[in-house]
Amino acid sequence: MNTYIAHFQAKHALIQIEQNAIFTWKQESGEIDTSLLQDKIKRESAKHFFQLVAGDTQAIALGDISVRIIKATVFSG
């Protein structure tokens, strides 16, 4: 099991603030499936970020979030 790190940018369809952050995860060795990674980031990071920004004023739907992976690699730190 290896640890990986990704730099990503998340945008919401209505909220004008972007999330620009890093994300770490563990997976078996091999290629990074960016589609699965984008979904994982939406569920585990971006949804919570945008809910914090929006407060109780609106519910955050995963379909309103887009994630762009800038760079992903094995994390050796």
C-alpha positions, 0 to 999 in steps of 0.5 A: 500500500502506497501513500499518494498526494495530489494538488487539486482545484475544486469549483462549485457551480454557484459559490464563487470561491475555489478550493485549491488544496492537497489531498493524500490517500492510500492505494495499492501500487499502480496508476492513479485513476483520476476519475476515481480520485476526483470522485473521492476528493469531491466526497471527502474534501470539496463537499465539506469545504463548500458546505463550510463556506455556504453555511446553513444557507444551501445544501451542497450537491456533489454534481455541482462540484468539479475537480481538476487534478493539477498533479498527483504522485507517490508521497514519500514524506 
